[in-house]
Amino acid sequence: MGSARTALFNWLYARHTGGELILRVEDTNADLFRPELIDNIYESLEWLGITWDGEPVQQSTRTELYLDAIATCLAGGHAYRCGCSRADLVERVGEQRANDGYDGHCRERSVVDGPGVAVRFHPPEDATTGFDDLIRGRVEFANDDIEDFVIRRGDGSPTFIVANAVDDADLGITHVVRGEDLLNPTPRILMVREAIGAGPPPIFAHLPLIVNEQRKKLSKRRDDVSLASYRDQGILSEAMVNYLALLGWGPPDNVEIRPISEIIDLFELTDINPAPATFDQKKLGAMNGEYIRELSIDAFIERAMPVIVGEPWADRVSRAQLETIAEMVQPRLRSLNDLPSQVDFLFLAAAPVDEKSWEKVMVGSEDAHEILGEAVEAFAGCVWHRDALHAALLAIGEGRGKKLGKVQAPVRVAVTGRTVGPPLFESLELLGREETLARLATARAKVTG
């Protein structure tokens, strides 16, 4: 979710300013690289409608550029070779001090290059490294607080730090927009840039963290943070994009739900709030419901079909039925995945059984069986139209001194299986007289035993 928000903000700013968005795949660490992760990036961006300019830049294909930069750092005295392992460091300084960072043991030694030998960058001493952040203002780091960091691993591969320093310069990057969890590596990148003579750095904007409703940073172990998960839950891509845009940014007119073209026009990095942004699933659901309601009938059916296809009754559904159903259920959905439970009663051989609904309405009522019996009699002879069905049930309620809702409840549970769902009388009209009467009779027999 955080990566999706970051990609979106980069895209919004690039499109707002008429710039270009570069998709860079940072895969220099072979131990962490998996092809399926790259496929997931492409699929997620495509679903969100985020397009990039030119071909994707895959860092694993640019290793020679990074190694040349590392050689420049070595030649300039900014870096040195290091043959120390973690065990060596612990043996020298102890476990506690080893956790504080590398002790510079190899800084003045002439370590011969070879397998297992890394290259470390030595920050200039008694100095600070800082930059102006569009979101956080001036940010400065004391170099003496930064350990001699690795720019080439012991296996010979360049690290994230040097790869980013080189690519930002080589690709002409003007703005780097990323999460605040990457704030600490920034001074290291700036030091490497200066050491290789890369010129003025890009403008940085470090986005606020995304937290859950308990104000804890979103975690894969605890929270649902997968974009694919929300897509599979029936969240529309345009609703997700609109919601992600509000995680840290807000339009100046406070109108939150709006077309993406308007968001692009209004988006400014300087309007982003540095405070953590709360991911509110209820708000996302409510926004998704708004987007579902705005779909045309054709668009709604197109989005709904993949959800319906997986149901055992899918082969009984026609497009004409979906057009009629859409009018009933579209205004009530917060997710496309809510659709099957709203309409399955129309296509099943019998009403679905929801034990909680049955217990609440049928078992907990003294006269449910009588209401069902009167409904059978009234519906058997009336015109089969929603208005006539409404009038018939209203008359039953008046005869019993009950409000319509009280007499509707057992009829709804008998026919649809649940206490909530689409409008009752439109549902009865669609279901048909014969099936409605049969379900009412079946429910009445079950109530009376």
ZIDA-V372715 format. One record per residue. SS is DSSP state (@ for helix, = for strand, . for the rest). BURIAL is I if it has 16 or more other ideal C-beta (glycine too) atoms within 10 Angstrom, else O. Layout:
ss:burial
SS:BURIAL
SS:BURIAL
This chain:
ss:burial
.:I
@:I
@:O
@:I
@:I
@:I
@:I
@:I
@:I
@:I
@:I
@:I
@:I
@:I
@:I
@:O
@:O
.:O
.:O
.:O
.:I
.:I
.:I
=:I
=:I
.:O
.:I
.:I
.:I
.:O
.:O
.:O
.:O
.:O
@:O
@:O
@:O
@:O
@:O
@:O
@:I
@:O
@:O
@:I
@:I
@:O
@:I
@:I
.:O
.:I
.:O
.:I
.:O
.:O
.:O
.:O
=:I
=:O
@:I
@:O
@:O
.:I
@:O
@:O
@:I
@:I
@:I
@:O
@:I
@:I
@:O
@:O
@:I
@:I
@:O
.:O
.:O
.:I
=:I
=:I
=:I
=:I
.:I
.:I
.:O
@:O
@:O
@:O
@:I
@:O
@:O
@:O
@:I
.:O
@:O
@:O
@:O
@:I
.:O
.:O
.:O
.:I
.:O
.:O
.:I
.:I
.:O
.:O
.:O
.:O
.:I
.:O
.:O
.:O
.:O
.:O
.:I
=:I
=:I
=:I
=:I
.:I
.:I
.:O
.:O
.:O
.:O
=:O
=:I
=:O
=:I
=:O
=:I
.:I
.:I
.:I
=:O
=:O
=:I
=:O
=:I
=:O
@:O
@:O
@:O
.:I
.:I
.:I
=:I
=:I
=:I
=:I
.:I
.:I
.:O
.:I
.:I
=:I
.:I
@:I
@:I
@:I
@:I
@:I
@:I
@:I
@:I
@:I
@:I
@:O
.:O
.:O
.:I
.:O
=:O
=:I
=:I
=:I
=:I
@:I
@:O
@:I
@:I
@:O
@:O
@:I
@:I
@:I
@:I
@:I
@:I
@:I
@:I
@:O
@:I
.:I
.:O
.:I
.:O
.:O
.:I
.:I
=:O
=:I
=:I
=:I
=:I
.:I
.:I
=:I
=:I
.:I
.:O
.:O
.:O
.:O
=:O
.:I
.:O
.:O
.:O
.:O
.:I
.:O
.:I
.:O
@:I
@:O
@:O
@:I
@:I
@:O
.:I
.:I
.:I
.:I
@:I
@:I
@:I
@:I
@:I
@:I
@:I
@:I
@:I
.:I
.:I
.:I
.:I
.:O
.:I
.:O
.:O
.:O
.:O
.:O
.:O
.:O
.:O
@:I
@:O
@:O
@:I
@:I
@:O
@:I
.:I
.:O
@:I
@:O
@:O
.:I
.:O
.:O
.:O
.:I
=:I
=:O
.:I
.:O
@:O
@:O
@:O
@:I
@:I
@:O
@:I
@:I
@:I
@:O
@:I
@:I
@:O
@:O
.:I
.:O
@:O
@:O
@:O
@:I
@:I
@:O
@:I
@:I
@:O
@:O
@:I
@:I
@:O
.:O
.:I
.:O
.:O
@:O
@:O
@:O
.:I
.:O
@:O
@:O
@:O
@:I
@:O
@:O
@:I
@:I
@:O
@:I
@:I
@:I
@:O
@:I
.:I
.:I
.:I
@:I
@:O
@:I
@:I
@:I
@:O
@:I
@:I
@:I
@:I
@:I
.:I
.:O
.:O
.:O
.:I
.:O
.:O
.:I
@:O
@:O
@:I
@:I
@:O
@:O
@:I
@:I
@:O
.:O
.:I
.:O
.:O
@:I
@:I
@:I
@:I
@:I
@:I
@:I
@:I
@:I
@:O
@:I
@:I
@:O
@:O
.:I
.:O
.:O
.:O
@:O
@:O
@:O
@:I
@:I
@:O
@:I
@:I
@:O
@:O
@:I
@:I
@:O
@:O
@:O
.:O
.:O
.:O
@:O
@:O
@:O
@:I
@:I
@:I
@:I
@:I
@:I
@:I
@:I
@:I
@:I
.:I
.:I
.:I
.:O
.:I
.:I
.:O
@:I
@:I
@:I
@:I
@:I
@:I
@:I
@:I
.:O
@:I
@:O
@:I
@:I
@:I
@:I
@:I
@:I
@:O
@:O
@:I
@:I
@:O
@:O
@:I
@:O
.:O
